[in-house]
Amino acid sequence: MAVLHNQTSQPMKALFIILFFFGIGALNAQKTSAPVEVVKKFFKAFHQQDTSKMRQMTYKSVIMQSISTDSSGITKLMTASYDDFLETIASIPAEATFEERITGYTDQSDS
């Protein structure tokens, strides 16, 4: 029995492997950029005081916590209601200017 060897099979296999890894790389790039884009969209809605968009971009059961140190040097963990936060954002007068800036992004995933 004769076995025919297709001379283009090796280059095609190499091309497939390269494209496969580029595809994986593109998917990973999408995964890592997606959280950053969501944060940017959230802060855009925040600055526009669009609490409806902000609510759509978060889970229903958001737990807002902050850590601070009081004047005595005691560290405290405080929990606040997301609804109260949204009400505060909505109540900022239109003539008031405010801007929150994110100076860097770190995206970590367990997957």
N, C-alpha and C positions, 0 to 999 in steps of 0.2 A: 504494500500500500504506500503510495507516495503522499508525502505531506507537502502541501504547497505553503510556502512562506511568503507572506505579503510584506514587501519591503517597507511599506508605509505604516505598518502596524506599530513599530517602535516609536517613530516620531508622533503618531497620533496618540499613543498611550501617554507619552511625555506631555503632549499638549493638553490632554484631558486632565492629567494630574496637576499641571500648572493652573489650568482654569478652575479646577476643583478647589485648590488652595486659595486662589484669588476670590472665589465665591465665598469660601469660609471667612476670609479676611474681610470681605465686604459686609457679611452678616455681622461679624464682630464689631466692625466700625459702626454699623447701625445700632447695635445694642449699646455701645458706649456713648454714642451721641444722643440717643433718645432721652436719657434722663436729663442731660444738659439742656436739651431743647424744651423739655417740660418745665424745668426751672425757669428758663428764660420767658416762656409763655406765662407762667404763673406770675412772675414779677411784672410783666407787661400789664396783665390784668390788675395786679396790685396797684400799680401807678395810675391806672385809669379808674381805679376804685370800682372795678367791675366785679362785685362780690358774687354775682351769678356764675361767671366764668371761674372764679376762684373756687367756688363750691363744686363745680363740675370736675375740677382737676384734682380733687382730693377724695379720700375715702369718707364714708359717712361718719365713721367713728374716729375722727382725728383727735389725738391727744396732744395738746400743746404744753410743753414743759420748758422751763428756763431755769438756769442755775445762776445764782448771784451771790455776792458776798456783801453782807451788811456792814455798817460802819464799825461794828465790833469785831469784824473779821470772821464772823460765822457764815458758813456757806449754807445756802438754802435752796431747796428744790421747790419750785412753784408750778402748779398745774392750773391752766386756764382753759376756758371754754372756747372752742373754735367759733361758735356763734357770736360770742362776745367780741372776739377778735374781728370778725367780719363787720359787726355793727360799728366798731370803732373805726375801721377803715372807711366805711360808708359815711360816717359822720364827720370826716375831715372836711372842712369848708373848701369849696371849689377854688377860692382865691389863695389857699395855702399851697405852698410848693414843698414837696418832699421827694426824696429819692433814696432808695436803698440800693447799694452797689455790692455786687458779688465780685470779689477781686480774683477768684480762682475757683476751679472746679476739680474735684477728685471724685471719680466714679469707681466704686468698688462693687464687685459682684461675687457671690458665692457659687455661681453656676459655672 
